[in-house]
Amino acid sequence: MKRILVFGDAHIPSRRDSIPTSFFSHIESADYSLALITGDLVRENEMRAAMPPLPTSHMVQGNMDYGRGFDFHKQVQIDDFNILLIHGTQLRPRGNVKQLYEIATNVGADIGIHGHTHKPAIDLREGRLFLNPGTISGATGGWAGRDDASFIELEILGSRLTVILHLTDWQVTKQSSLSFEKQNEEIVRG
């Protein structure tokens, strides 16, 4: 089984300077195969300093990642799943899953992962799965304060996938999970 860390919108150090302690401890003790990062790191070296060591990572360019050489999108094959990774500035309005569905269909992706909204989401639409890990640092859309923080873990084995959402309001940390399976080129709840 492969265990994948999915996060983004850290905005370190411009809007936040750390991630929640509970997230740091969990990520530090987990054995991840890979990390998928939806962008808006702001400064990669400072984001990495605020996190436990990360496994091999695929990152895409966010609208706040000035001067970085990240790709605007990436496709990654993990077992039976073709995953499209974007930041989400391509979507109008923000988080437009209908538009993301069209993009994923055009490139042959089973799963579309995006950020930019700072709100976690898990959407199954017409046989394709769409994930938004939210903001791992609790960065708000503005320049001050903090919001709920979240990230996603994927557990993948062949055609089976479990999505685990980690969410904290800075008092309580919660986890919820959903299982899916790829059948006949479509993803279904399983």
matplotlib code that plots the C-alpha trace (Angstrom):
import matplotlib.pyplot as plt

x = [0.0, 1.2, 0.5, 0.4, 0.5, -1.6, -1.5, -1.2, -1.9, 0.7, 1.4, 4.6, 5.9, 3.6, 0.4, 1.4, 4.7, 3.8, 1.4, -0.7, 1.3, -1.1, -0.4, 3.3, 3.3, 1.1, 3.1, 6.4, 5.4, 3.7, 5.6, 4.6, 5.6, 5.0, 3.7, 1.4, 1.5, -1.1, 1.1, 1.0, 4.0, 5.2, 8.8, 9.6, 12.6, 10.7, 7.7, 10.0, 11.5, 8.1, 7.3, 8.7, 11.0, 8.9, 9.2, 9.7, 7.3, 5.4, 4.5, 2.7, 2.8, 0.4, -0.5, 1.6, 4.7, 6.6, 9.7, 9.5, 10.0, 7.2, 4.9, 1.4, 0.1, 1.4, 0.1, 1.2, 0.3, -0.1, -1.1, -4.4, -5.0, -4.0, -3.9, -3.9, -2.4, -3.1, -3.3, -6.7, -6.2, -7.2, -10.8, -13.4, -15.0, -12.6, -13.1, -15.3, -15.5, -17.5, -14.6, -12.1, -14.1, -13.7, -10.0, -9.5, -11.6, -9.5, -6.2, -7.5, -7.1, -9.1, -8.5, -8.2, -6.4, -6.5, -6.1, -6.6, -9.9, -8.4, -11.4, -11.2, -13.5, -14.0, -16.3, -17.2, -18.6, -19.5, -16.8, -14.0, -12.8, -11.9, -10.0, -9.0, -6.8, -7.6, -4.9, -2.3, -1.4, -4.8, -3.9, -6.8, -7.6, -6.4, -3.3, -4.1, -5.7, -6.1, -8.8, -9.4, -6.4, -6.6, -4.7, -5.5, -3.9, -4.4, -4.0, -3.7, -3.5, -4.1, -7.6, -8.6, -8.3, -9.0, -9.2, -8.5, -9.3, -7.5, -9.1, -8.5, -10.2, -7.0, -8.8, -9.9, -8.3, -10.7, -10.3, -12.8, -12.4, -14.1, -13.2, -13.4, -12.6, -11.8, -14.2, -14.5, -12.5, -14.8, -14.3, -17.2, -17.7, -16.6]
y = [0.0, 3.5, 6.3, 9.8, 13.2, 15.8, 19.5, 23.1, 26.7, 26.9, 30.6, 30.4, 32.9, 35.6, 34.6, 31.9, 30.7, 27.2, 24.3, 23.0, 21.0, 18.0, 17.9, 18.2, 15.2, 13.1, 13.9, 13.3, 9.8, 8.8, 6.8, 8.5, 7.2, 10.6, 14.1, 16.0, 19.8, 22.1, 25.2, 28.6, 27.6, 31.2, 30.3, 26.6, 26.6, 28.3, 26.0, 23.0, 24.3, 24.5, 20.9, 17.5, 16.1, 15.3, 12.4, 12.8, 15.6, 16.8, 20.5, 22.8, 26.6, 28.6, 32.3, 33.3, 31.2, 34.1, 33.3, 29.6, 27.2, 24.8, 23.4, 24.7, 21.2, 17.7, 14.2, 11.4, 7.7, 5.8, 2.2, 2.3, 6.0, 8.8, 12.0, 15.5, 18.1, 21.8, 24.8, 26.0, 29.5, 28.0, 27.5, 30.2, 30.7, 29.3, 25.6, 25.1, 21.3, 21.2, 23.0, 20.7, 17.7, 18.9, 19.4, 16.0, 14.3, 16.0, 14.8, 11.3, 11.8, 9.8, 12.1, 15.9, 17.5, 21.3, 24.0, 27.8, 27.9, 27.1, 24.9, 21.1, 19.2, 15.6, 15.4, 12.4, 13.5, 11.2, 8.6, 11.0, 12.1, 15.6, 16.5, 19.8, 19.5, 23.0, 24.9, 23.0, 26.1, 27.6, 30.6, 32.9, 34.4, 37.7, 38.9, 38.2, 35.7, 32.0, 29.6, 25.9, 23.9, 20.7, 18.2, 14.8, 11.4, 8.9, 5.2, 3.5, -0.2, -1.2, 0.0, 0.8, 4.2, 5.6, 9.4, 10.5, 14.2, 15.7, 18.9, 21.1, 24.2, 24.7, 23.1, 19.7, 17.6, 15.3, 12.7, 11.3, 8.8, 7.6, 4.6, 4.4, 1.8, 2.1, -0.1, -0.1, 3.2, 4.9, 5.6, 4.5, 4.6, 1.4]
z = [0.0, -0.8, 1.6, 0.1, 1.9, 0.1, 1.2, 0.0, 0.7, 3.5, 2.8, 4.9, 6.0, 4.5, 6.3, 8.7, 10.1, 11.2, 10.9, 13.8, 16.3, 16.0, 12.2, 12.6, 15.0, 12.8, 9.6, 11.4, 12.6, 9.3, 6.6, 3.4, -0.1, -1.7, -1.2, -3.6, -3.0, -4.5, -4.4, -2.5, -0.4, -0.8, 0.2, -0.3, 2.1, 4.9, 4.3, 4.5, 7.7, 9.3, 8.4, 9.3, 6.5, 3.4, 1.1, -2.6, -3.6, -6.6, -6.4, -8.7, -9.0, -6.9, -7.6, -4.5, -5.5, -7.1, -9.1, -8.6, -11.5, -10.6, -13.3, -13.5, -13.5, -13.1, -13.8, -11.6, -12.0, -8.7, -9.1, -11.1, -10.6, -12.9, -10.8, -12.1, -9.7, -10.1, -7.9, -8.9, -10.3, -13.6, -12.2, -12.4, -10.0, -7.4, -6.8, -9.9, -9.9, -13.2, -14.9, -13.2, -14.4, -18.0, -17.6, -15.9, -18.7, -21.4, -19.9, -18.9, -15.1, -12.7, -9.8, -9.8, -6.9, -6.4, -3.8, -3.9, -2.0, 1.5, 2.1, 2.1, -0.3, -1.5, -4.6, -6.7, -10.0, -12.9, -12.1, -11.3, -7.9, -6.9, -3.8, -2.2, 0.9, 2.2, 3.9, 6.0, 8.0, 8.6, 6.4, 5.7, 2.3, 3.6, 5.4, 9.0, 11.3, 11.0, 9.7, 10.2, 9.0, 7.0, 4.8, 3.1, 3.2, 0.4, 0.9, -2.5, -3.2, -6.9, -7.7, -4.1, -2.6, 0.9, 1.4, 5.0, 5.7, 8.8, 10.0, 13.1, 14.5, 16.7, 19.6, 18.3, 15.5, 13.6, 11.0, 8.5, 5.7, 2.6, 0.5, -3.3, -6.0, -9.7, -11.7, -15.5, -15.8, -13.2, -9.5, -7.3, -3.5, -2.0]

ax = plt.figure().add_subplot(projection="3d")
ax.plot(x, y, z, "-o")
ax.set_aspect("equal")
plt.show()
